[in-house]
């Protein structure tokens, strides 16, 4: 499970200037203490860079391991593009060919519009917006595009050409109630003629070899229908995406050869075998081995993992994150893992829904060294894996906070937009002083305690089976609620994690309600429903507690000078409401109550108050910062001596988003 940035992703508004040394594609900091995070900004997007502190303290073997793991991720880059939409790779190839070869007027408005369109597609790994799932329409005309194609001898025809300008496949993931979510979604996990009924019927006939350890059916395959027969195309060395997967296997095996210890090496070799065969039992074997491999300075995430891009929550998107341990902060935060059982025992869950033994939860703050697939350019700020409930229950999980990513967000923003939407100076000062810490605490509690908490009742199917399209938003909301319940608790101060639990908790509550009720709507066009799983969960949580607290004015809706604000008047009572909703969210998951999930999400998490939305968009117009941000990766460059022996791996920071995207397509375009 991933945690996306709730605040930092939309506060970036300060303009930075880069210092280059000869090559405009690279950035060299002016001094050791000076690092400029901003690379580029266009449309609603900002491009940042992140540092890799402590790189020179790694051994050569550790650097080599990091390098191989990052290469393994980049080798799969094309997969996420194809998974998101069937024409993405063809469109990308054509647009990039135009970009490389056009020699006409590059100062015209049309060319600038084309350039922004291509950058937006790079950012989203396809033609659908990375967050809203809406197809991004170009600002240039078909006539101008035809001129570019002709001028650069570029070929793009048929559906791949038409879809750029028409209204076909307008939604990558369509989760609307009352439609066939498979047919209406453009995501390429299913053939164009596959229906919701086809999918449910297909998997209803499958039996689990071991019901106590259910395989994640559908995780690594595409479902198609040929001559009326539904069948799976499995991702493997000899199957779908084979050319990319062969490269992934090559780099994973190289990483295994330089692993820090035997458990780490064994896990990597099982991962290579899983990619070779596509066997889901091998995936579970790998997840168990990976979860147990907790020693060492280097870790990674690699595979078809998160299911947010599938309207049914079955199929995993390819992603890769390579991590270096942040030892100091991890030591401070491991206390949460050590006290996981206390949190479980003292939560508001029904007794039968609590776990008697919360096993093996680990939490680390890590330094990201490279990302790929669905984790790049837009990245999570925290991850908790594996996702299989039975592995979490019997083996445990790993939870990480991406420390240098959050640091980049923290240092690339301004407080202008915050000032606009806070109710008063007290709320503003609380956010400035405690916002970053409260965000860290929320992330840690969400990932370590939230996702590890609770259990399914005997005989109840997995959430993918029972809650279907609501599975992801219900799980993220449930984890958020547990984090909210405990972030305003003296326990976190008793454990030495904060010095003033009330101030940290208040900042967390203020920020969550402000975002859930108002500021996240900046990301939507007027008239849109909320569809992204995390946005939905923040909305249904916030709207529910607001409504339930109306009789006691727990959250006061303030209107002042034509502007709306939300002011929390009773933090203690709000905590009680979070606890009440947590109890219900866990009941829904534990009992597989689809009707209750539908009522909660559709009733509170989807529809937007249009008058409030219009007001928020108008208030936001004066801010030039981007609504979303993502990252270029540092470039890891091997250095060899005159005997062709590896002697070091250098970190080079990128100063051009276009350069990195074009280089990636050139070097890792195995499916293009």
Secondary structure, DSSP 8 states (H G I E B T S, - for coil): -EE--SSGGG----------SS-TTEE--SBTTB---EEEEETTEEEEE---TTGGGS-HHHHHHHHHHHHHHHTTHHHHHHHH-TTHHHHHHHHHHHHHH--S-SSSHHHHHHHHHHHHHHHHTSSB-TTT-BB---SS-HHHHHHHHHHTT----HHHHHHHHSSTT-BSS---TTS-TTTT---TTB-TT--HHHHHHHHHT---SSGGG---TTTTEEEEEETTEEEEEEBSTTSBTHHHHHHHHHHHHHHHHT-SSHHHHHHHHHHHHHHHH--HHHHHHHHHHHHH---SSEEEEEEE---TTSTTS-S--EEEEEEEE-HHHHHHHHHHHHTHHHHHHTSSS-GGGS-S----EEEEEEEEEEEEETTSSS--SEEEE---HHHHHHT-EEEEEEHHHHHHHHHS--SHHHHHH-SSHHHHHHHHHHHHHHHHHHHHIIIIIITT-----TT---HHHHTGGGHHHHHHHHHHHHHHHHHTSHHHHHTTS-S-HHHHHHHHHHHHHHHHHTGGGGGS-TT----SHHHHHHHHHHHHHHHHTGGGTSEEEEEETTEEEEEES-HHHHHHHHHHHHHHHHHHHHHT-HHHHHHHHHHHTT---HHHHHHHHHHHTT--S-SEEEEE--EEEEEE-TTS-EEEEEEEEE--HHHHHHHHHHHH-S--
